[in-house]
Amino acid sequence: MERTIPESFAAKSYIYERGEFREGYVMVEGGAIVEEGEGRCPARPDLQVAVFPGVVNAHTHCADYGLRAPPGMSLEELVAPPDGLKHRYLRETPPDVLSGSMRRFGEASSRYGSAAFVDFRENGAEGCRLLREACPDAVVLGRPESPEFDPEEMERIMRHADGIGVSSVSDLPSRYVEEIADFVRDRGAILAIHVSERVREDIDLVLSLDPAFVVHMCEAEDSDILKCAEAEVPIAVCPGSNAFFGKVPPVARMADLGADIALGTDNGMIREPDMAAEASLLVSIAESQGADPSSVLGSLFSLGGKILNRNIRLGRTMRGRCMAVPFEGDPLPENIFRPGSSGASLTKTIGSE
């Protein structure tokens, strides 16, 4: 059962900071935190909430928010370039419709409590321009359209983007990907890559490109995960979209092998940008794989900002937003992120920088 929170309330709160919960209270009016503190709540609490500041949705595709993925389609049929359903939709849909979908996705992301989302933006420079105009706070990772490396196209993309998001090394010639990586590295921008989502891919090639983070790793083996951990390259997992295609990220092995884990909701046509619901699914997977849910909690709500801080200033994106999740019992992952849990946005209007 989905749990929602009212626009105004007093709550006993557990604020998640630096890997642990700090007990206190919050007073909320009109969706904004107007008072917070430690100790007992000055008013009778209406509920108990866990508050997560600065939540970053580490992997999205927001332009297909206006499309609903038909059930039963394979990964290749739905999202493989250049003729998967998503790519045909993005080519054939008028720009104003795509822009409207992006804007609605951004509004939903904020409503669910994310302070920022990192979007892999298709459609070249024009796709990046549309997203930057529709959602100025989005972190935009563009994708070139040219079949060969074109430095002029890359320059046009970077006028609107924070970096480049590559579909996968299996989709492009190795030399092309290397030229993209060199271009991004020269500018100190973000490079991120889909890896081993459908089939296992060459992690040595991927890591030689010096990505800021990789996405999925569903088909990765332990040696691949360990290499990411040793290279300090975080892995953004997207359990909801993976489940749509019958895949499960090996999050227990990632935690055991010391890999940093971030969380993303992936395609808007498959998942709402609801990070609490995504965390609920991830905690369930971690438990089913024999992992302690607390082993993944810390990275979920700290690593996204850590990824971005390597390359861009987060001041543009944060805006003082927090995610609040009502729960019962002790502030443990299994209590907070139960099936059906859903967050809501709170704007921190006091004590924010």
RANORHU-V584941 format. One record per backbone hydrogen bond with DSSP energy under -0.5 kcal/mol. NH is the residue of the N-H (numbers start at 1). CO is the residue of the C=O. E is the energy in kcal/mol with one decimal. If there is no record, write none. Layout:
# RANORHU-V584941
{{NH	CO	E} {NH	CO	E}}
This chain:
# RANORHU-V584941
{{3	340	-0.6} {9	28	-1.7} {11	26	-2.4} {12	47	-1.8} {13	24	-2.3} {14	49	-1.9} {15	22	-2.6} {16	14	-0.5} {16	51	-3.0} {17	15	-0.7} {17	20	-2.9} {20	17	-1.6} {22	15	-2.6} {23	21	-0.5} {24	13	-2.4} {25	37	-2.3} {26	11	-2.1} {27	35	-3.1} {28	9	-3.2} {29	32	-2.5} {31	7	-3.1} {32	29	-1.6} {33	347	-2.0} {34	27	-2.5} {34	32	-0.7} {35	27	-1.4} {37	25	-1.8} {46	10	-3.5} {47	10	-1.0} {49	12	-2.3} {50	325	-2.6} {51	14	-2.3} {52	323	-3.3} {53	16	-0.6} {53	51	-0.6} {54	321	-1.7} {55	52	-0.6} {57	55	-0.5} {57	116	-2.6} {58	56	-0.9} {58	263	-2.7} {60	118	-1.9} {61	266	-1.5} {65	62	-1.6} {66	63	-0.6} {67	64	-1.9} {69	67	-0.5} {69	269	-1.7} {73	70	-1.0} {78	74	-1.9} {79	75	-2.6} {80	75	-0.7} {80	76	-1.1} {84	80	-2.0} {85	77	-2.7} {86	78	-3.0} {88	84	-2.3} {89	85	-2.4} {90	86	-2.4} {91	87	-1.8} {92	88	-2.3} {93	89	-1.8} {97	94	-0.8} {98	94	-2.0} {99	95	-2.8} {100	96	-1.8} {101	97	-2.0} {102	98	-2.5} {103	99	-2.4} {104	100	-2.3} {105	101	-2.3} {106	102	-2.5} {107	103	-2.2} {108	104	-2.3} {109	105	-2.8} {110	106	-2.1} {111	107	-2.3} {112	108	-2.2} {113	109	-0.5} {113	110	-0.9} {114	109	-2.2} {115	55	-2.9} {116	55	-1.3} {118	57	-2.7} {119	117	-0.7} {119	139	-3.0} {120	60	-2.8} {121	119	-0.9} {121	141	-3.1} {122	120	-0.7} {124	143	-1.0} {126	123	-0.6} {127	123	-2.0} {128	124	-1.8} {129	125	-2.4} {130	126	-2.4} {131	127	-1.9} {132	128	-2.6} {133	129	-2.1} {134	130	-2.4} {135	131	-3.3} {138	135	-2.1} {139	117	-2.5} {140	138	-0.7} {141	119	-2.8} {141	139	-0.6} {142	140	-0.6} {142	163	-2.3} {143	121	-1.0} {154	150	-2.2} {155	151	-2.1} {156	152	-2.0} {157	153	-2.4} {158	154	-2.4} {159	155	-0.8} {159	156	-0.7} {160	157	-1.8} {161	157	-1.3} {162	140	-3.2} {163	140	-0.9} {164	190	-2.7} {165	142	-2.4} {166	164	-0.5} {166	192	-2.8} {169	194	-0.5} {171	168	-1.1} {177	173	-2.1} {178	174	-2.4} {179	175	-2.1} {180	176	-2.1} {181	177	-2.6} {182	178	-2.4} {183	179	-2.1} {184	180	-2.5} {185	181	-2.7} {186	182	-2.2} {187	183	-0.9} {187	184	-0.7} {188	185	-1.4} {189	184	-2.0} {190	162	-1.8} {192	164	-2.1} {193	213	-1.2} {194	166	-2.0} {195	215	-2.7} {203	201	-1.0} {206	202	-2.0} {207	203	-2.8} {208	204	-1.6} {209	205	-0.6} {209	206	-1.4} {210	207	-1.5} {212	191	-3.2} {213	191	-0.9} {214	234	-2.3} {215	193	-2.3} {216	236	-2.9} {217	195	-2.6} {217	215	-1.1} {219	196	-3.0} {220	217	-1.0} {224	221	-0.8} {225	221	-2.1} {226	222	-2.8} {227	223	-1.8} {228	224	-1.8} {229	225	-2.4} {230	226	-2.7} {231	227	-2.0} {232	229	-0.9} {233	228	-2.6} {234	212	-0.7} {234	232	-0.7} {235	260	-2.8} {236	214	-3.2} {236	234	-0.5} {237	235	-0.6} {237	262	-2.5} {242	238	-2.3} {243	239	-2.2} {244	240	-1.3} {245	241	-0.8} {245	242	-1.0} {246	243	-1.8} {247	242	-2.8} {251	249	-2.2} {254	250	-2.1} {255	251	-2.6} {256	252	-2.7} {257	253	-2.4} {258	255	-1.1} {259	254	-2.5} {262	235	-2.7} {264	237	-2.4} {265	59	-0.6} {266	59	-3.2} {268	61	-2.4} {270	267	-1.5} {271	267	-2.6} {274	272	-2.2} {275	273	-0.8} {278	274	-2.0} {279	275	-2.4} {280	276	-2.2} {281	277	-1.9} {282	278	-2.3} {283	279	-2.8} {284	280	-1.9} {285	281	-2.2} {286	282	-2.8} {287	283	-2.4} {288	284	-2.3} {289	285	-1.7} {290	287	-1.6} {291	286	-3.1} {293	291	-0.5} {295	292	-2.4} {296	293	-1.5} {297	293	-1.1} {298	294	-0.9} {300	296	-1.6} {301	297	-1.2} {302	299	-1.1} {303	299	-2.1} {306	302	-1.3} {307	303	-2.7} {308	304	-1.9} {309	305	-2.5} {310	306	-0.7} {310	307	-0.9} {311	308	-1.9} {312	308	-3.0} {316	313	-0.8} {317	314	-1.4} {318	314	-2.1} {319	315	-0.5} {321	318	-1.9} {322	346	-2.9} {323	52	-2.6} {324	344	-2.4} {325	50	-2.5} {327	48	-2.1} {332	330	-2.5} {335	332	-1.5} {336	332	-2.6} {337	333	-2.8} {338	336	-0.9} {341	338	-2.3} {344	324	-1.4} {345	111	-2.7} {346	322	-2.6} {347	31	-2.0} {348	320	-3.3} {348	346	-0.6} {349	33	-1.2} {349	347	-1.0}}
